Structures are given as structure tokens and as C-alpha cells.
Amino acid sequence: MKKSNRKLLLGEEEIACRVAELAAEISAEYEGRKVLLVCVLKGAVVFASDLMRRLKIPVEIDFIAVSSYGSDTASSGVVRILKDLDSSIQGKEILIVEDIVDTGLTLDYLRKNLLSRKPKSLKVVTLLDKPARRQVEFTPDYCGFEIPDHFVVGYGLDFNEDYRQLPGIHILNLEF
Ligand code: 5GP
């Protein structure tokens, strides 16, 4: 039987402050324009909902789901779309909202896929970035926090669908 324990990495208030800063930065950059937030399911829902309520520009939101780690904590390197966007993004200003960039494979694939649909612009905001684990070159346009190479849960991020509801972000240790 698995016993899990966790250690707080980022608290609720620290996250809220950084989300407000990101929203201010994005609002200034997109001033006078409307942006379509593409929220990557499921992990980014909490971040996207907090971020969008802080934005001062008009926004729309759509959702996309891609294959991720499944029940493992290591990337398979295979990315596929499980749920596509509801409508066309042609000519729109797109901001992909992601929870975490790890190997970079998911966002590298997503960015290329969405660019082929001819948006007016496409940028990426991620709450967390683990640059130490990169397998492909990828730099998000906006990033909340760079974190060390640990598996984290909470604030939307899961392990086997658990822990998403935690208000803070925690490092998960698994003891077998
Ligand atoms: P990448 O393709 O960059 O390796 O991985 C991106 C996806 O892997 C994220 O959207 C997330 O679903 C998952 N992931 C990567 N690192 C972590 C982590 O530390 N914790 C959790 N819960 N998911 C992670």
C-alpha cells in the first residue's frame, strides 16, 4: 500500500499575489484587445479561473485536453488531443493557460498545433515552470514561478486525480 506525504511549496496568498501580478502584466500588454484563453484541462482550471477574474481586458475562454502522464509521474513523450476546442481560433489573439511546463513536450506540440489554425497571435502563460526537466526548447511568455525538479500537486494539479482541490501547491513524496 502507498503512503503519501506532502510539503507546502507555495501558499495560497503567495499564489494569489503572483496571479494578480501576471494578470496586470497581461492586461497591460493586451490593452484594447480581446483575448481567447485556451485553458489546458484539467490541471489549469483553477489557475485560469483565478487569472481571468483578475484580467482587465475582455476575454473569452475555451478548453482543450491533451494526454498527460496518466497514472505515472514520468512523461511518456507522446502528446495527443483528447478534447479539442469548441470553435475556430483563426484571426484571434490566443493565450494558452497551462498549469506547469515540465519537459516542454506538451506545450511545444500544442503551440505548433494551434499555430497551424492561423490565430492572429499566440502566447503562453504557465503558473509553474520546471526548466531543469526540459527535453525540447520551450520558453513560456509569462511564468508565475520557476520551481525545482519535484512532483507537485494542489491548485488544480493532481496525482491520480487526487489533491486538485488543495489551495496551495505542495511537493508530493511517495513512500512505498
Ligand atoms: P510536459 O509535457 O511539459 O512534460 O508536461 C506537462 C504536463 O505534465 C502538465 O500539464 C501536467 O499535467 C504534467 N506535469 C508535469 N509536471 C508535473 C508535476 O510536478 N505535477 C503534476 N501534478 N503534473 C505535472
Boltz pocket constraint, residues with backbone or C-beta under 6 A from the ligand:
constraints:
  - pocket:
      binder: B
      contacts: [[A, 43], [A, 68], [A, 69], [A, 75], [A, 98], [A, 99], [A, 100], [A, 101], [A, 102], [A, 103], [A, 104], [A, 105], [A, 106], [A, 107], [A, 150], [A, 151], [A, 152], [A, 153], [A, 157], [A, 158], [A, 159]]
      max_distance: 6.0
